[in-house]
Amino acid sequence: MMGVMILSPYEWMIPALKDSVNVIRESDRKSSIIPLFADPDAVQRLVSD
């Protein structure tokens, strides 16, 4: 299992972070993304991308 904490709504755009999440999604591993901000629109973009 891999967990990623996102400290701001802008960090999800970092290519290395997005690549890491995509690698985990494509494998048989489980992952979790933990947004540490409260903007509902930003959270939705994060989990939908």
C-alpha positions in Angstrom: 0.0 0.0 0.0 1.2 3.5 -0.8 -0.3 6.7 0.7 0.2 10.2 -0.7 -0.6 13.3 1.2 -1.4 16.4 -0.9 -0.6 19.6 1.1 -2.1 22.0 -1.4 -4.5 22.0 -4.3 -1.6 22.7 -6.6 0.6 19.7 -5.7 -1.5 17.2 -7.6 -0.3 18.9 -10.8 3.4 17.9 -10.1 4.3 15.4 -12.9 6.3 13.1 -10.6 3.4 12.8 -8.2 0.8 12.1 -11.0 3.2 9.5 -12.5 3.6 7.8 -9.2 -0.1 7.6 -8.6 -0.7 6.2 -12.1 2.0 3.5 -11.6 0.3 2.4 -8.4 -3.2 2.4 -10.1 -1.9 0.2 -12.9 -0.4 -2.3 -10.5 -2.1 -4.8 -8.2 -1.2 -2.5 -5.2 -3.6 -0.4 -3.2 -3.1 3.3 -2.8 -4.7 6.2 -1.0 -4.6 10.0 -1.7 -5.1 12.2 1.3 -5.8 15.8 0.5 -4.9 18.2 3.4 -7.1 21.0 2.2 -10.8 21.7 2.2 -11.7 23.2 -1.1 -14.4 20.8 -2.5 -13.7 21.7 -6.1 -10.0 21.0 -5.8 -10.6 17.7 -4.0 -13.0 16.7 -6.8 -10.4 17.5 -9.5 -7.8 15.5 -7.5 -9.8 12.3 -7.3 -11.3 12.6 -10.8 -8.0 13.2 -12.7 
